Amino acid sequence: MYPSTPYLEHNFEAQVIPPGQTVDVEFTFYPKEAIKYQEKVAFEINGLSKQVVEFSGQGTDMKVWFSFLSTSS
């Protein structure tokens, strides 16, 4: 089971998926620095095989601009 990290979280719990059914797995990316990130997540299938999914992303610097609006009528 892939543990969540500070920058890549998931909502998946190991389970048996009945034939003909599907399960959605949501991953959320929270970059902490302006660097490239790369993770490989392996999904085990019936204890016999693994499917590896690769995630990559890029953190960026946060830029904030302020605008002052006139309060005159």
N, C-alpha and C positions, 0 to 999 in steps of 0.2 A: 504494500500500500504506500502510495506516494504521500509523504507528509507535506502539509502546506508550509510555505516559506514566508518570510516577511514581505516578499514582493510577488508571490504567486500563490493564491489561495483557491481552494476548490470546495465543493459541497457534496462530494461523493462519499458514500459509505459502501463497503464491500457488500455484495448481495447476489442472490441467484436471480437471473433474469429468465422468466419463462419463455418457451419457444414462441416466436411471433410477436414478442413484446420488445419495447425499446426503453432506454433510460437516457435522459439528458444529463450531462455532466457540465456544470458551469465552472469555468476558471476565470478568476479576476486578477488582473495585472496591476500591481501597485509599485511602480518604480520608486526607489528611494534616492537614486543618484542619476546624474546625466551620463549614463553609460549604457553599453549594449548588454542585454540579458539573454541567456539561452538555457533552457531546461529540457530534459528528456523525461517523459513520463511513460512508464510501462504499464499496460493493462494486461493482467493475467487472465487467460481464457481457459476455463475448465482445468486449471492446474497443469495443462499440457503445452500451451504456447503463450507467447507474449506479443502484444501489439504495441510498438513504441510510437508515441506521438511527440514531435519536437515543437516546442514553443520558443519564439524569439520576440524580443521587443527592444525598444530604445527609450530610455528615460531622457527627458529634456529639462533644461532650466526653466523655472517658472518666471515669467515676466509679467509684471502688473503695472498698468498705467492708471493714473488717477485723472479724472476730469472734474473740474469745478464748474458747476452750473450757477449762473447768476440767479439770485433770489429776488431781484428787482422786478416790479410789476410794470 
